């Protein structure tokens, strides 16, 4: 009981990621690599968004790889992350190879 009360205020730091497709066409084979792991989704329709949550274990850069409607593979480098960071990371994929990263991160 005491352990439950003590740990009820504890929470592990995580980063919430949102990938938004504003390119005007469907994207295929999206994969985000981050320190010590990765996640992906098979496709993302035009105008759609995909959300995921992860814990950073280690330090290093983030990258996003995806295939556009013409079959061209894009690899976009993002910010560097450190173990213990938390907050939000939004990736906006726009037309004509325009991809931007919005970060709101802090250390726990």
C-alpha positions in Angstrom: 0.0 0.0 0.0 2.8 2.5 0.9 4.7 1.5 -2.2 1.6 2.2 -4.3 1.2 5.6 -2.8 4.8 6.5 -3.2 4.9 5.4 -6.9 1.6 6.9 -7.8 3.4 10.2 -8.5 6.2 8.5 -10.5 6.1 8.5 -14.2 8.6 7.6 -16.9 9.6 10.3 -19.3 8.3 9.7 -22.9 8.1 11.6 -26.1 4.8 11.8 -28.0 5.4 11.9 -31.8 2.9 13.0 -34.4 3.7 12.6 -38.1 1.3 14.7 -40.3 1.1 14.2 -44.1 0.5 17.5 -45.8 2.2 16.4 -49.1 -1.0 16.1 -51.1 -0.7 12.4 -51.7 -0.4 9.1 -49.8 3.0 8.1 -48.4 4.2 4.5 -48.0 6.7 2.7 -45.7 7.3 5.4 -43.1 9.9 4.5 -40.5 11.2 6.7 -37.7 14.6 5.8 -36.2 15.5 7.2 -32.8 18.2 6.3 -30.2 18.1 2.5 -29.6 14.9 1.7 -31.5 12.5 2.5 -34.4 8.8 2.4 -35.3 6.9 2.6 -38.5 3.6 2.5 -40.4 2.9 1.0 -43.8 1.0 4.0 -45.2 -0.2 7.4 -44.4 -3.0 8.9 -46.5 -2.9 12.6 -47.6 -4.1 14.8 -44.8 -3.8 12.0 -42.2 -1.7 11.9 -39.1 0.0 9.0 -37.2 0.8 9.2 -33.5 3.2 7.1 -31.4 4.9 7.4 -28.0 8.3 6.2 -27.0 10.9 6.4 -24.2 14.4 7.6 -25.2 17.1 5.2 -24.1 20.4 6.7 -25.1 21.4 9.7 -27.1 21.4 10.4 -30.8 19.6 11.8 -33.8 16.1 11.1 -35.1 15.4 10.4 -38.8 12.3 9.7 -40.8 12.4 7.6 -44.0 9.3 7.4 -46.3 8.3 6.7 -49.9 6.3 9.2 -51.8 3.6 8.6 -54.5 6.2 8.5 -57.3 8.2 5.8 -55.5 11.0 8.2 -54.5 12.5 7.3 -51.1 13.1 10.3 -48.7 15.3 10.3 -45.6 15.0 13.4 -43.4 17.2 14.1 -40.5 15.7 15.5 -37.3 16.8 16.7 -33.9 19.1 14.9 -31.5 17.5 13.3 -28.5 18.9 12.5 -25.0 17.9 9.9 -22.5 15.4 11.4 -20.0 13.9 13.8 -22.4 10.1 14.2 -22.5 7.6 16.2 -24.5 6.3 16.3 -28.0 7.8 16.0 -31.5 5.8 16.8 -34.6 6.9 16.1 -38.1 5.1 18.0 -40.9 5.6 16.4 -44.3 4.7 19.0 -46.9 4.8 19.1 -50.7 8.0 19.3 -52.8 10.3 17.7 -50.2 9.5 20.2 -47.5 9.6 18.5 -44.1 9.8 20.4 -40.8 10.3 19.2 -37.2 8.6 21.0 -34.3 10.0 20.1 -30.9 8.7 20.9 -27.4 11.1 18.8 -25.3 12.5 19.1 -21.7 14.5 16.9 -19.3 12.7 15.2 -16.6 
